[in-house]
Amino acid sequence: MAISVDTNHAVCCRYRQTWQHADGSIAYYIPDLAMYKYSRPSCIKLSIDYPHNPVLSPLICNKHFDADYICELHPRAQSVREETVKVVPLGSHQSSLTNSTNFVLCSQGHLSHSFLSCDLQSACLEQRSTSCSGVVMPHPPSFTCANGRQSVPFTLVCDFRSDCIDNSDESFCHHLPCDQTVNFQCHNGQCVKRQAVCNDAEDCLHGGDEDLCTTASFFPIKAVTWPVVINLEGPRTVRLVPINTTYSTDQPLDCPPAHFQCPDSGYCLSVFTRCNGVYDCQGRQDEADCDRYTCPGFYRCRASAVCLTAAEMCDGVSHCPQHDDELLCDSVCPPGCTCYGHAFFCGGPFQAGQFAELRYLHANGSGLRPADVSNNTMLVYLNLASCALRELSHLSLPNLHILHLGDNHLTEVSDEHLFHLPNLRHLSLAGNPLTSIFRKQRVAPVLSSLLHSLDLSRVTIPVFHMTALSPFPNIEVLNLSDCEVDTLSTDRLETPTSLHVLDVRGCPLTYFPRDLLQGLGQLREVMADNYKLCCPVTLPPGFNLADCRAPSDEVSSCDNLLRSHVYRVFLALFAALALLGNLTVFVARVFLNRVRNGFDVFTITLCSSDFLMGVYLAIIGVADRHYMGSYLWNDVSWRRSAACKVAGFLCMTSNEVSALVVCLITLDRLLVLRFPFSRVRFSKKTGALASGTVWVVGVVLALIPLLPPTAHWGFYSLNGICVPLPITREEFLGHNYSFSLFIVFNFVLFMLIAVGQLLIYQSVQKNSLKHADVTNQSSKDQRLARRLITIAMSDFLCWFPVGLLGILSSAGQPISGEVNVALAIFALPLNSAINPFLYTVNRLLEKRQMEREKRLMEQLTVQIKQRAVFNEQDSRNV
């Protein structure tokens, strides 16, 4: 029999009520388990009229209800009995979801959509999981909300429900028009079939398809007796399955899998009523202990503890609060793709137009063309990098946020290509051989206000005009890394003032105006390789210097060529020693003493080359003084000046000529001492010839970087001290040449000199006169040993640190940048400063000592002779 519904006195139930009417019938009121998510509380009235068949009828609660019945309240407002319920688990053969690629097994044992595997609200994987952190690719991509603190799977973007707190995942969406002749348009713009209206199930996310429905449906069922399993198979379908056991409050029911028994009740409920936010058990135990509730083997709804079986997935009824159980029911993944819901990673071409709901397409290297995705208007992310694109057809994708077109063969990107991308936020053109950027200046007003990130990295742009960004006044991130930008120009009237991040790493950035960054009041981060861009005078007022990341110059500061007073003092000291000491030796050797042999020629050559080192140091010192306080804006002009090239040329010539001459001096002394009676030695003529050869070799080695084939190295213009020592891991043009000269060649000369000095000492000891006084000979040996050790140590201190650090840097060991200037000021000039004392002053002192000893010997000889004469006279007298 049918029961009429009195809408003014509708029944609201939280748990089963038993009521006996005056006519003897008994009414059972149980919650409508399928309606818990609706805004209107509801219940099902199960009337059993003996001996007639029972009838179920859904009742709708009005705002004013009969106080005789318990109305639905939020679980937090009620107390819950501590006793919990246990869901009968599924058997391993009863879940078909585990074998589907659309679902993943989560760490707690439940199942989730694959596109939700990295979603925190799905409680599937931890936030630090390697598969979700980008370490393992591909991984389910996420849309970043405008607030920067939330992320949402791309499948849930533009789905008519806001997942971002700031609504940024829905506010920009453009949906296709709703054909209202066959569809019903919800309040939020969502389209549902007209058959879904007033079907007692909310198909609109906010229930708009059921708002105007006031009728209720009645349907008979077969007579049953308690205990039963209550299966709600839809808003209009309730099935009662009897349990073939005698009901007793003392014995638990034998509930089927995926069901549980409410304690002290005669019915079993489906698993999806557990922790669903509605009290379904009389003691409210179904909502107990939900913070620790897990459901291994079941699908767990997003942002909810509700769990479903495979039979309840894609059954036409939304059981999950966010309707995610009805998502992707007919979806397929095209061959060659990895799919996460509406997010595809594809390595080859496919019929993209057949997937109208596609939100994310990563087709790097797939060969797809823009025309292939012309019908995918719901795309939010599109990556067509490395697809060999030579031309960019006009794209019309109203929802597109991110567009990657890097590493193609595009030579031109005009404004018209971007005209129909009104929501574009990020554009990447990295690695394209562009010759024209935004040439036609016809960007849509909406686009110009939304694009905030532009990636032009690895695009060769020697000269970049900031006015190219004038169509995008709100751009915030500009990436020009590795663009080889040498000149950066600007027009303050057309430069976007909203820029937050500027990346010019990998660019020499030789020329830029002084006010380049002054007008960028919102600038927050700068990344560069040129330290000058991070000088306080360059940055806008109030900029935090810690946010400007550029390596400091190892030689210069923003104000001075030499950044340290210590460098300045020692440079002046070594310059004075090299100039005065070597000039004194030259004058003494050439004008005061007679050049007699090859050794004298070599000494003159050595002091001449060492004098050039003093000239080099003097040039650097004068330049430092000249540019003091304003070096920042004169750095390029100094390094590219003729004076800097001359200084570098003199330094290298002096270094190589000195090393070769010291090697010749060692060879000459070895020949004299090891073969004292041989004629194989350097004469004045052969010494001059050898010295001339050394000068030619030294000049040629220093001149090679200045020749036309190698002039592009800018060898002597790489730093402020005009000498590029190869002791850093940073590669530069001419690095191999510098390494082979300063490290390999000089190290070989050092080893030859060291071996020669050792042989000289052995020769002196071997050729000592046997009749010489032992004590006197020992004293001479000690003086010679000290002299040779001093020469060897000076060479060691000069060349060994350079060679060792060069080898370490080539092996990948990090070397501090300041070591470069330290070696150029302390190590290279060391020999030039002390060589006059080693080879001339020390020799003069020894000569004076030998003359003194000779006079003493002569006096001793005279005394001996006089003594002998005296003794002879005494003998005669006797």
Number of C-alpha atoms within 10 A of each C-alpha: 14 13 12 11 17 10 16 13 17 20 27 29 25 23 22 21 16 13 13 13 10 7 7 11 15 17 20 17 23 23 25 23 26 24 22 21 19 15 10 14 23 26 27 22 24 20 23 21 18 11 8 12 14 23 20 24 21 24 26 22 21 16 10 10 16 15 10 9 15 14 17 19 15 9 16 9 7 10 11 18 13 11 13 16 18 15 19 17 17 17 10 9 7 15 15 12 21 20 9 10 13 19 19 21 20 22 13 13 16 21 28 26 28 21 23 27 26 26 24 15 14 19 23 24 20 15 13 9 12 13 17 20 13 12 10 10 11 15 20 25 24 21 20 16 17 14 12 7 9 14 18 21 24 26 23 22 24 23 16 20 16 16 19 19 12 13 14 18 25 17 11 15 18 14 16 11 10 15 12 12 8 12 16 21 19 18 13 12 14 21 21 19 15 15 10 16 21 19 17 21 21 22 23 22 18 17 18 19 24 18 13 9 12 9 12 16 15 16 15 13 15 12 15 14 14 16 22 21 23 18 17 17 16 20 17 16 12 20 15 19 17 16 20 11 12 11 17 12 11 8 11 15 24 16 19 17 15 23 24 25 25 23 23 14 18 19 24 27 24 23 24 23 24 28 22 23 19 24 28 25 25 18 20 23 24 30 24 21 14 16 9 7 13 15 22 17 26 25 29 28 25 23 14 16 25 24 28 25 21 16 12 19 19 17 14 14 18 22 27 23 18 16 17 18 26 17 16 14 12 7 13 11 17 16 11 14 18 18 23 25 26 23 26 24 22 21 17 15 17 17 10 18 15 12 17 14 18 22 25 29 22 21 24 21 18 20 17 24 17 16 14 13 22 15 15 23 21 23 26 25 22 22 21 23 25 20 20 18 21 13 14 18 14 17 18 20 23 20 22 26 21 19 19 20 24 26 22 21 18 20 15 18 19 17 19 18 17 23 19 19 23 23 22 26 19 19 19 20 23 25 22 24 18 18 13 14 16 18 13 11 14 15 21 17 12 15 21 23 18 19 24 21 22 20 21 23 24 21 22 21 22 14 15 17 14 16 16 17 19 19 22 24 18 20 24 21 20 19 20 26 23 20 24 21 22 16 17 17 17 17 14 16 10 14 23 21 20 18 23 19 19 20 20 23 22 18 22 17 21 14 14 16 14 13 16 19 22 16 18 20 16 15 24 18 18 20 22 22 20 20 19 26 24 23 17 15 15 17 24 18 14 11 17 13 14 10 14 21 18 19 14 17 20 18 21 23 20 24 19 22 29 27 17 12 9 10 18 17 12 13 22 18 14 23 27 17 21 30 22 16 23 28 18 15 23 21 12 14 18 13 10 10 10 10 14 11 16 24 22 21 25 23 21 25 23 27 29 20 25 32 25 24 31 28 19 25 28 20 19 24 20 12 20 21 15 13 18 16 14 14 24 22 17 13 23 16 13 21 19 17 13 13 16 24 22 14 23 25 26 24 25 24 25 30 24 23 25 26 24 24 23 22 19 21 23 22 19 20 19 22 19 18 19 18 14 13 9 10 10 11 19 23 17 16 13 14 22 20 15 18 23 13 14 20 21 14 16 23 18 13 17 20 15 15 21 17 10 9 9 14 14 12 17 19 24 25 22 17 24 26 29 25 22 24 22 27 29 24 17 12 10 15 14 17 18 11 15 20 21 14 18 21 23 15 14 21 20 11 18 22 16 14 24 20 13 21 23 15 17 22 18 15 18 18 15 12 12 12 11 9 7 10 10 11 9 9 16 13 12 15 16 11 13 16 18 12 17 20 16 13 21 20 13 19 23 19 15 20 23 19 15 25 19 13 21 24 18 15 17 16 10 11 14 14 15 12 17 14 17 22 22 15 18 22 20 16 20 21 25 22 26 31 25 19 26 25 17 17 19 22 16 14 14 13 12 14 12 12 12 12 12 12 12 12 12 12 12 12 12 12 12 12 12 12 12 12 12 12 12 11 12 12 11 10 9 7 7 6
